[in-house]
Amino acid sequence: MRPETLLLLGAALAGCATLSAGAQDPSPAGKIPVILDTDIGDDIDDTWALAMLLKSPQLDTKLVTTTCGKTEYRGKLIAKLLEVAKRTDIPVGLGAGGKGGTGGQQAWVKDYDLSKYPGKVHEDGVQAMIDLVMKSPVPVTIMGVGPNQTVAAALEREPAIASKAVFVGMQGAVRKGYDGGKVGPEYNVKVAVAPSKKVLGAPWKQCVITPLDTCGLVRLRGPRFQAVVDCPDPLIQALVENYRIWAKKESVKESSILFDTVAIYLTYPGPKPLLEMEDMKIAVTDKGVTAIDDAGAKMSVATNWKSLDGYYDLLVEILTGKKPEGK
C-alpha cells in the first residue's frame, strides 16, 4: 500500500478530529454525524457507497433518506442492507417523490416487508432530515449522492438547515465528463435542475463536491475487485449479490463506475492527500451544467486525483478490513 494511503487510513480509523474539506467538528463520541441522501436502486454505486459508509468508523450515520421517487423500493433496499449490517439503530427516511417504481435490484427485496424493519422508518423523510439537522448540537453533514429533490424540499420547508449543515455531494461535471470525456450535464443535476440550483446555491456552512472529473474515473479491477468479491463479511456479500443482480451476470470481473464512494471519502476528517481540491464558484445552468461562474456559490471541488491507486487501496481496505494484496 502506498505511504499516503497508510497515513490517510490511520487518521480515518482513529477518528481524527482535524478539519478539512467536507468535515466539521465531530460529535462528542468522536464521530462526524451524517445523513446519506440516496437514489439507491438505480445505479449500483449507491449500494457501494452505503456499504463504505457503514464500514467507516469515523462517521456516525444518523439517517439514510431516499430521493428521486420510488420511495418504497429504495426504502426496502436501505432497510434490508441495514439489517444485514446489524445497524437497525439507523432510521430510514422516505424522501421526495412518489412511492411507486422499482429498479435493477428489485429481485433482492421483492419479499422484504418494510413495515417490519426493526428500526425506525420515517414516512416523511424530509421532516426527519430537518429535525435531525436543527436539533443537532454540532453541524451535520448531508451527503447528497443522488438527484437533489429531497434536500431541496428540506431547504424549502426550513431554509435554516443550510446554516447548520455541511453539504457533501456527488454532483456535476466541471472540466471533464464520464470516463474523462467531454464535459456536459451530469445525471444527478440534469434530472433535477431546479432542486440542484436550490441545493448547490444554498448558504451551507461548507459545500464540497466530487464531480465526474474525479468520481467518474473510479472502477475496481483485478485483485482489488476480487478481494471485495471474496470478503466473507455479510454486508459485503450482500453488496456483491446486489451487484450481480443489477448487472444481470452470474460472474462479475470488475466494478461499474463507483461515483458515490468518493463523496463518502470527502466526508472523512483530516487531510485529503489523494485528491486535488480547488475552491470554485459554481452555478447550475438551465441545462443542468455545473459551470464555473463568478456569480455562483463558493464550494470546494475535487478536480483531480493525486493518487487514484491510493484511493483504490483505501476503498478495498475500508470495505474488507484488509490491505489489498497485489494490484
C-alpha positions in Angstrom: 0.0 0.0 0.0 1.2 3.5 -0.8 2.5 5.7 2.1 -0.1 8.3 1.6 -2.8 5.7 1.8 -1.5 4.4 5.1 -1.4 7.9 6.5 -5.0 8.5 5.5 -6.3 5.2 6.7 -4.6 5.6 10.1 -6.3 9.0 10.5 -9.6 7.7 9.4 -9.7 4.7 11.7 -8.6 6.8 14.6 -11.5 9.1 14.1 -9.2 12.0 13.6 -10.7 15.4 14.6 -8.7 17.5 12.2 -10.9 19.6 10.0 -10.7 19.7 6.2 -12.9 19.9 3.1 -16.2 18.1 3.9 -15.6 17.8 7.6 -16.7 19.7 10.7 -16.4 19.5 14.5 -17.0 15.8 15.4 -19.8 14.7 17.7 -18.9 14.1 21.4 -18.4 10.4 20.5 -15.5 11.5 18.2 -17.5 10.8 15.1 -18.9 13.1 12.4 -22.8 13.0 12.3 -24.0 12.3 8.7 -27.2 11.9 6.7 -26.9 9.9 3.5 -29.5 11.1 0.8 -29.5 8.5 -1.9 -31.3 7.3 -5.0 -30.2 3.8 -4.3 -31.6 1.1 -6.5 -30.9 2.8 -9.9 -27.1 2.7 -10.4 -25.4 0.2 -8.1 -22.8 2.7 -7.0 -25.2 3.9 -4.2 -25.1 0.5 -2.7 -21.3 0.5 -2.7 -21.4 3.9 -1.1 -23.8 2.8 1.7 -21.6 -0.2 2.4 -18.5 2.1 2.6 -20.3 4.5 4.9 -21.3 1.7 7.3 -17.7 0.4 7.3 -16.3 3.9 8.1 -16.0 4.1 11.9 -15.2 7.8 12.0 -18.7 8.6 10.5 -21.8 8.5 12.7 -24.7 7.7 10.3 -27.8 9.3 11.9 -30.3 8.8 9.0 -30.5 7.5 5.4 -33.1 9.2 3.2 -34.3 8.3 -0.3 -34.6 10.8 -3.1 -35.9 10.8 -6.7 -39.1 8.9 -6.0 -39.5 5.1 -5.8 -39.5 5.6 -2.0 -40.9 2.1 -1.2 -38.4 0.3 -3.4 -35.4 2.4 -2.2 -36.5 2.2 1.4 -36.6 -1.6 1.3 -33.1 -1.7 -0.1 -31.7 0.6 2.6 -33.6 -1.2 5.4 -32.6 -4.7 4.3 -28.9 -3.7 3.9 -29.0 -2.1 7.4 -30.5 -5.3 8.8 -27.7 -7.3 7.1 -25.1 -4.9 8.6 -26.8 -5.2 12.0 -27.3 -1.4 12.0 -31.0 -1.1 12.6 -30.3 1.7 15.0 -30.1 3.9 11.9 -33.5 5.3 10.8 -34.7 5.2 7.2 -36.4 8.3 5.8 -38.7 8.1 2.8 -37.9 11.3 0.8 -39.4 13.3 -2.0 -41.3 11.7 -4.9 -43.9 9.0 -5.2 -43.8 5.5 -3.7 -44.2 3.6 -7.0 -41.5 2.2 -9.2 -38.6 -0.4 -9.0 -35.2 -0.9 -10.4 -32.4 -3.3 -11.1 -32.1 -4.6 -7.6 -35.8 -5.4 -7.1 -35.2 -9.1 -7.0 -33.2 -8.7 -3.8 -36.1 -7.0 -2.0 -39.2 -8.5 -3.6 -40.2 -10.4 -0.5 -39.0 -7.8 2.0 -41.6 -6.1 4.2 -40.5 -2.5 5.0 -43.1 -2.3 7.8 -41.2 -5.0 9.7 -37.9 -3.2 9.7 -36.7 -3.3 13.4 -35.6 0.3 13.3 -37.5 3.5 12.6 -39.0 4.3 9.2 -39.9 7.9 8.8 -42.7 8.3 6.3 -41.8 12.0 6.0 -38.1 11.7 5.4 -37.9 15.4 4.5 -39.0 16.4 8.0 -36.8 13.8 9.6 -33.8 15.4 7.8 -34.9 18.8 9.0 -35.4 17.7 12.6 -32.1 16.0 12.8 -30.1 19.0 11.5 -31.9 21.5 13.6 -31.7 19.6 16.8 -28.1 18.5 16.5 -25.6 20.3 18.9 -22.9 20.1 16.2 -23.1 20.5 12.4 -24.5 17.6 10.5 -23.0 16.6 7.1 -25.7 15.8 4.4 -24.2 13.6 1.8 -26.1 14.0 -1.4 -25.3 11.2 -3.8 -28.5 11.3 -5.9 -30.7 13.9 -7.6 -31.5 16.7 -5.1 -35.2 16.6 -4.7 -35.2 15.6 -1.0 -32.6 18.1 0.1 -34.2 20.8 -1.9 -37.6 20.0 -0.3 -36.0 20.2 3.2 -34.5 23.6 2.3 -37.8 24.8 1.0 -39.5 23.8 4.2 -36.8 25.0 6.6 -34.1 27.3 4.9 -32.2 27.5 8.2 -30.8 24.0 7.8 -28.2 25.3 5.4 -26.5 27.4 8.1 -26.3 24.4 10.4 -25.1 21.8 8.0 -22.3 20.8 5.6 -23.3 19.5 2.2 -21.0 17.0 0.5 -22.2 15.7 -2.8 -21.5 13.6 -5.9 -22.8 16.3 -8.2 -22.0 17.7 -11.6 -19.0 17.9 -14.0 -16.7 20.8 -14.2 -13.9 20.2 -16.7 -14.4 16.5 -17.6 -17.3 14.2 -18.1 -17.9 10.5 -17.9 -14.7 8.4 -18.0 -12.7 11.6 -18.5 -14.6 12.6 -21.7 -16.3 15.8 -22.8 -17.9 17.8 -20.0 -21.7 18.1 -20.1 -24.7 17.7 -17.8 -24.3 15.0 -15.1 -27.2 12.8 -14.2 -27.9 13.9 -10.6 -28.1 17.5 -11.7 -29.7 17.0 -15.1 -32.8 15.2 -13.9 -33.4 17.7 -11.1 -32.2 21.1 -12.4 -34.4 23.3 -10.2 -33.7 21.3 -7.0 -30.0 21.3 -7.9 -29.9 25.0 -8.3 -31.5 25.3 -4.8 -29.2 22.9 -3.1 -25.9 23.9 -4.8 -26.7 27.5 -4.4 -27.7 27.3 -0.7 -25.6 29.0 2.0 -24.2 25.9 3.6 -21.6 26.1 6.3 -19.5 24.4 3.7 -20.2 22.8 0.3 -17.9 20.1 -1.1 -18.5 18.2 -4.3 -16.9 15.4 -6.3 -17.9 16.0 -9.9 -17.4 13.5 -12.8 -13.9 14.9 -13.1 -12.8 12.6 -10.3 -15.6 10.3 -9.3 -16.2 9.4 -12.9 -12.9 7.5 -13.1 -13.4 5.1 -10.2 -13.6 1.4 -11.1 -12.2 -1.5 -9.2 -10.5 -4.2 -11.3 -8.2 -7.2 -10.8 -7.1 -8.4 -7.4 -8.6 -5.4 -5.7 -12.1 -6.2 -7.0 -11.6 -9.9 -6.3 -10.7 -9.1 -2.7 -14.1 -7.5 -2.3 -15.9 -10.4 -4.0 -14.1 -12.9 -1.7 -14.7 -10.9 1.5 -16.9 -13.1 3.8 -18.5 -10.1 5.7 -22.3 -10.4 5.3 -22.7 -6.8 4.2 -20.0 -7.1 1.5 -21.5 -10.4 0.4 -24.9 -8.6 0.1 -23.2 -5.9 -1.9 -21.7 -8.4 -4.3 -25.0 -10.2 -4.6 -26.8 -7.0 -5.4 -24.2 -6.1 -8.0 -24.7 -9.5 -9.7 -28.5 -8.9 -9.8 -28.1 -5.4 -11.0 -25.5 -6.3 -13.7 -27.6 -9.4 -14.7 -24.4 -11.6 -14.5 -23.6 -14.7 -12.5 -19.9 -13.8 -12.6 -18.6 -10.3 -12.2 -15.0 -9.4 -13.0 -14.8 -5.7 -12.3 -17.0 -3.0 -10.8 -19.1 -0.4 -12.6 -18.1 3.2 -12.0 -18.2 3.8 -8.3 -19.1 7.5 -8.4 -20.7 7.9 -5.0 -18.0 6.3 -2.9 -15.9 9.5 -3.4 -18.4 11.6 -1.6 -18.0 9.3 1.4 -14.2 9.8 1.3 -14.7 13.6 1.1 -16.7 13.4 4.4 -13.8 11.8 6.3 -11.9 14.1 8.8 -8.3 15.0 8.2 -6.4 16.0 5.0 -7.3 14.6 1.6 -3.9 13.6 0.2 -5.4 11.5 -2.6 -7.3 14.4 -4.3 -6.6 17.9 -5.6 -9.2 20.2 -4.1 -10.0 23.6 -5.6 -12.1 26.4 -4.3 -14.5 27.5 -7.0 -17.7 29.4 -7.6 -20.3 27.1 -9.3 -23.7 27.9 -10.8 -26.2 25.4 -12.2 -27.4 26.3 -15.7 -30.9 25.8 -17.0 -29.5 22.8 -19.0 -28.1 21.2 -15.8 -24.4 22.1 -16.3 -22.4 22.9 -13.2 -20.5 25.8 -14.7 -17.6 27.8 -13.2 -19.2 31.2 -12.7 -18.2 34.2 -10.6 -21.8 34.7 -9.8 -22.1 31.1 -8.5 -21.9 29.7 -5.0 -18.5 29.1 -3.4 -17.6 25.4 -2.9 -14.6 23.1 -2.6 -14.4 20.9 -5.7 -12.4 17.6 -6.1 -11.0 18.3 -9.6 -8.1 15.8 -10.0 -6.7 12.7 -8.4 -3.3 12.9 -6.9 -3.4 9.1 -6.4 -6.3 7.1 -7.8 -4.3 3.9 -7.0 -4.1 5.1 -3.4 -7.9 5.6 -3.3 -8.5 2.1 -4.7 -6.3 0.7 -1.9 -8.2 2.7 0.7 -11.6 1.7 -0.6 -10.8 -2.0 -0.6 -9.3 -1.8 2.9 -12.4 0.1 4.2 -14.8 -2.5 2.7 -12.9 -5.6 3.5 -10.9 -4.7 6.6 -7.7 -6.0 4.9 -4.9 -4.4 3.0 -5.2 -5.3 -0.7 -2.6 -7.9 -1.9 -1.3 -7.2 -5.4 -2.9 -4.9 -8.0 
